[in-house]
Every structure is written in C-alpha cells, then in structure tokens.
C-alpha cells in the first residue's frame, strides 16, 4: 500500500511568521492576526483544500541578541508581538470538522497540572483534533522574564521534559477511568468517586498531588509532535513523539534525518514506522512555473535580510550586528 502524504500548514500567531519582511507586501494579511476572522478564514480555507492540520509555532522570550537590543525585532516584527496559539483553537474548531491543530507550548515554563487541563479542554471543544508540539525553549530572555538567571542546560531541559510527560500521562491517562463518568440523573451521580484516582507524583522537577480536573477527552493525550534534532532531542522523540518535524536541504540530508528518527523510536522499543515525519517546505503556487518564479522574485523584493540575520543571531547566540550583511 502506498504511503499517504499528510499536509499541514505552518503559521504563528504573529505578523509574518518566518517570512521576514513579507508583511510589507500589499497582499499580505498577517497584520490581521489579532482578529478571529483571520484565523477562521484560514481554517475554512485549509479544510476546503483538504489539509490535515494547521501547525502553529510559538516563542516564549524575545530576539535580543542582534545589536544587543530589540530594535530590529520590533521594527521588522520578528515574531514580536506574538499572541498565545492555544486560544485560537476553539474558534477554528467551530468552523471546521476535520482539520487538526498542532499547538506549540514550551513546557519549561508551564506547570503540568494546569497545562493538562488546558489540553483536555481543547481536546473536548475540538472533538479530539488537537496535538501538542513539545518544545523546551532556547532563549535566555524567556528565562530572565520569569525570574531565572538563565535557562537550564540543554540536556537538563530534556530531562525535565521526560518527567513532565510522565506527569501528564498520569493526569491525562490515569486519573479518570474510562467508566468514571456515568451522568446518571436518576441516581444523581455524574462521576463515580471510586473510578477517579488521585495522582501523587514526587519527582526531581515536579511534585503533583491531586486529581486531574477534567473528565476524559476524546484522545486523552493529544497527538505529540517534537522537532529536536540533537542526540538528546532525538532520544526524547523516540520515547514520546508520534510526529516529528524535520528540515533538510536535499534528499540525502532529509533521508539521514528520517533514519535517525526511526532509529530513535526503535531504540525506545517502538515501531519505527509508527512515527510520522513532517518535512518543512515553502511552496509558491501559480498557473505556470514562469509565473511562480515571477511571484517568488516579487516576494523576495519585500524580504528583509537583516531581519533574517537577527533571527539567526537569536538562534545561535551570536551577535552578527558587527558584520556587514554581505
């Protein structure tokens, strides 16, 4: 049987996402990201186009490495301002029936007990159409904003993430039995007390002593996405991820990355083919290739090289402002 390609759109609750400078194009509408109409129209369009899902990126923290300031970030709107992605789902789910929603949330700064309820709520309201893109963060500016001197070391963030998932599984999968909710009006019993269990987790990073606040949702645990490409990130994906987001410059590099993902899943005792791999690409559509190339050239005239470098500076921690753009 031939494999079926799954198509996700990729966006962010901000202006321009990663197409830096394109918001200045007269036909760009991303400045309307603050309105529900923008998102519900996008959701309807994607469902009409038979897309499987909308993947929404997010960032906690700011890009303040380039020039040691936020000047370029703010002028060029490099993922700032940015709004919460999770709050978009209810409206988009209400105008669609099949479209899935992959939501990015940084677990390093989210309490698992409260986050579990948010996931269950969205899973209920969407009738089981949400996924979670698990990220651990990479910006010290985010850590400083919540009172830490700096973010935890790279591999320690994944140690914390492993325990975070343990807590979530206990809350989402283990607190309420499948037959806990009976909704018996005659007996005046909505949920059976003997079928709801307290979670008592005492770990290195988290201590949780309580019941999951939400009754079981259609999926319980949402579809789990992950995009880490480091050795530790791949090991984490091998243990937990159902979908992995990768990038590659050519077929050989992409094949090598897919092989690493499959090997990590196998090392964790899972079926390596059970992990779905998503490759990020940019598609420019027109009636002919010549028209598509012309459209691409038009887009490039609005692109901001400096914004791209400023974003890259934040990703690497290197201030490239001291160097000429060329």
LUMLORO-292976 format. One line per 10 residues: number of its first residue (from 1); for each residue z, x, y of C-alpha. Coordinates in steps of 0.2 Angstrom, whole numbers, plus 2048, in hexadecimal, padded with zeros to 3 digits. Layout:
<ropas>
NUM	Z,X,Y | ...
</ropas>
This chain:
<ropas>
1	800,800,800 | 7FB,807,811 | 809,80A,81D | 80B,7FF,82C | 80C,806,83D | 81A,800,848 | 818,7FF,85A | 825,800,867 | 823,800,87A | 82E,80D,883
11	836,809,894 | 846,80B,89E | 850,800,8A9 | 84A,80A,8B9 | 83B,80F,8C3 | 82D,818,8BB | 837,81E,8AB | 82F,82F,8A6 | 81F,82C,8AF | 825,835,8BF
21	81D,830,8CF | 812,822,8C7 | 81D,815,8D0 | 813,819,8E0 | 804,812,8D8 | 7FF,802,8E0 | 7FE,7F9,8CF | 80F,7FF,8C9 | 81C,7F2,8C7 | 82B,7FC,8C1
31	833,7FA,8D2 | 836,7E8,8CC | 842,7EE,8BE | 851,7E5,8C7 | 849,7D4,8C3 | 84A,7CA,8B3 | 838,7C5,8B6 | 832,7D7,8B4 | 83B,7D8,8A3 | 837,7C7,89C
41	825,7C9,8A1 | 824,7DA,898 | 82D,7D2,888 | 820,7C4,888 | 812,7D0,88A | 818,7DB,87C | 81B,7CD,870 | 809,7C6,874 | 802,7D7,870 | 80B,7D7,85F
51	817,7E6,863 | 826,7E8,858 | 832,7ED,865 | 837,7F3,876 | 840,803,876 | 84B,805,886 | 851,817,88B | 860,81A,895 | 869,828,89E | 87B,82A,8A2
61	87D,837,8B0 | 871,83E,8BD | 864,84C,8BE | 86D,858,8CA | 867,869,8C4 | 857,86B,8CE | 85C,872,8DF | 86E,86F,8DA | 86C,85D,8E2 | 866,84C,8DF
71	859,84C,8ED | 84A,84D,8E2 | 851,841,8D6 | 854,834,8E3 | 844,836,8ED | 839,836,8DD | 844,829,8D4 | 846,834,8C5 | 850,827,8BA | 85B,823,8C8
81	85F,816,8CD | 861,80F,8BB | 868,7FF,8B4 | 871,7FB,8A4 | 864,7F8,896 | 86F,7ED,88B | 870,7DF,898 | 85D,7DC,897 | 85D,7D6,885 | 863,7C4,887
91	856,7BF,893 | 848,7C8,889 | 84E,7C1,879 | 84D,7AF,880 | 83B,7B0,884 | 835,7B8,873 | 838,7B5,861 | 833,7C5,858 | 834,7D4,864 | 842,7E0,860
101	84C,7EA,86D | 851,7FC,86A | 85F,800,876 | 865,811,87B | 878,813,87E | 882,823,87F | 890,823,873 | 89A,831,87B | 89F,826,889 | 8A1,815,880
111	8B0,80F,877 | 8AA,80A,866 | 8B6,7FB,865 | 8AE,7F3,875 | 89C,7F9,871 | 89D,7F0,860 | 8A0,7E0,868 | 891,7E2,874 | 886,7E6,866 | 88B,7D7,85C
121	889,7CC,86B | 877,7D2,86E | 873,7D1,85B | 879,7BE,85C | 870,7BA,86C | 860,7C2,865 | 861,7BB,854 | 862,7CD,84C | 855,7D6,857 | 85F,7E4,85E
131	85F,7F7,85A | 86A,805,861 | 862,816,866 | 871,821,863 | 873,82F,870 | 881,83B,873 | 87B,841,885 | 876,851,88C | 87B,851,89E | 88B,858,8A5
141	88A,84D,8B4 | 88E,83E,8A9 | 89D,847,8A3 | 8A3,84B,8B4 | 8A0,839,8BA | 8AD,833,8AE | 8BA,840,8B1 | 8B6,84E,8A4 | 8B2,860,8A9 | 8A3,860,89E
151	89B,858,88F | 8A1,85D,87E | 897,86B,875 | 887,865,86D | 88D,865,85B | 89E,85E,85F | 895,84F,867 | 88D,84B,856 | 89D,84D,84E | 8A4,840,859
161	894,836,856 | 897,836,843 | 8A9,82F,846 | 8A3,822,852 | 897,81B,845 | 8A5,81B,839 | 8AF,810,845 | 8A0,805,848 | 89C,802,836 | 8AE,7FD,833
171	8AE,7F1,841 | 89C,7EA,83F | 89C,7EA,82C | 8AE,7E9,826 | 8B8,7DF,831 | 8B1,7CE,82E | 8AC,7C8,81C | 89C,7BF,819 | 8A5,7AF,816 | 8B2,7B1,824
181	8AA,7A4,82F | 8AB,792,827 | 8AB,787,837 | 8B3,779,82E | 8B7,76C,83B | 8C0,760,82F | 8CC,76E,82A | 8CD,775,83B | 8C8,786,835 | 8BB,790,83E
191	8BF,7A1,835 | 8C9,7A5,826 | 8D7,7B1,82B | 8D8,7B8,819 | 8C5,7BE,81B | 8C7,7C7,82C | 8CE,7D9,82A | 8D6,7E4,837 | 8CD,7F5,839 | 8DA,804,83A
201	8D0,814,83D | 8DA,824,841 | 8CE,832,844 | 8CB,842,84F | 8C2,839,85D | 8C7,827,85B | 8D6,81C,857 | 8D2,80A,854 | 8DE,7FD,84E | 8D7,7EB,850
211	8CB,7DE,84A | 8B9,7DD,84F | 8B8,7D0,85C | 8A8,7C9,857 | 8A3,7BF,848 | 895,7C6,83D | 884,7C7,845 | 874,7C5,83C | 872,7D8,839 | 884,7DD,83B
221	87F,7EF,83F | 870,7F0,84A | 861,7FB,845 | 866,80D,849 | 85A,818,852 | 85D,82B,856 | 852,838,85E | 85C,849,85C | 851,857,856 | 85E,865,854
231	865,869,843 | 875,860,847 | 86B,851,84E | 860,850,83F | 86F,850,833 | 876,842,83D | 866,839,83C | 865,83C,829 | 876,833,827 | 874,825,833
241	863,822,83A | 857,814,834 | 84A,819,841 | 847,82A,849 | 83E,82E,859 | 834,83E,85A | 827,847,865 | 81A,854,860 | 80C,85C,869 | 800,85C,85A
251	7FE,856,848 | 806,865,840 | 815,865,84B | 818,852,849 | 816,854,836 | 823,862,836 | 82F,857,840 | 82C,848,834 | 830,854,825 | 840,859,82D
261	845,847,82F | 841,842,81D | 84A,852,817 | 85A,84D,821 | 85A,83C,81A | 858,843,808 | 866,84F,80B | 871,841,80F | 86D,838,7FF | 861,82B,807
271	84F,826,803 | 845,832,80F | 838,824,810 | 844,817,816 | 845,820,827 | 838,819,833 | 831,827,83F | 82B,823,850 | 820,82E,85A | 81F,82E,86D
281	80D,82D,874 | 805,827,885 | 7F6,81C,883 | 7EB,818,891 | 7E0,809,88E | 7CF,805,895 | 7BE,7FD,88F | 7B6,80F,88D | 7BD,820,88B | 7B5,825,89B
291	7BE,817,8A4 | 7CE,81C,89B | 7CC,82E,8A1 | 7C9,828,8B3 | 7D9,81D,8B2 | 7E2,82D,8AC | 7DC,837,8BA | 7E1,829,8C6 | 7F3,829,8BF | 7F4,83C,8C0
301	7F1,83B,8D3 | 801,831,8D5 | 80B,83D,8C9 | 819,848,8D0 | 819,859,8C9 | 829,85D,8D2 | 832,84E,8CB | 82D,853,8B9 | 834,865,8BC | 844,85D,8C3
311	846,853,8B3 | 842,862,8A8 | 84F,86C,8B2 | 85C,85F,8AD | 857,85F,89B | 858,872,89A | 866,876,8A7 | 85B,882,8B0 | 858,880,8C3 | 845,882,8C5
321	846,87F,8D8 | 846,892,8DB | 834,893,8D4 | 824,88D,8DA | 81D,87D,8D1 | 80E,887,8CB
</ropas>
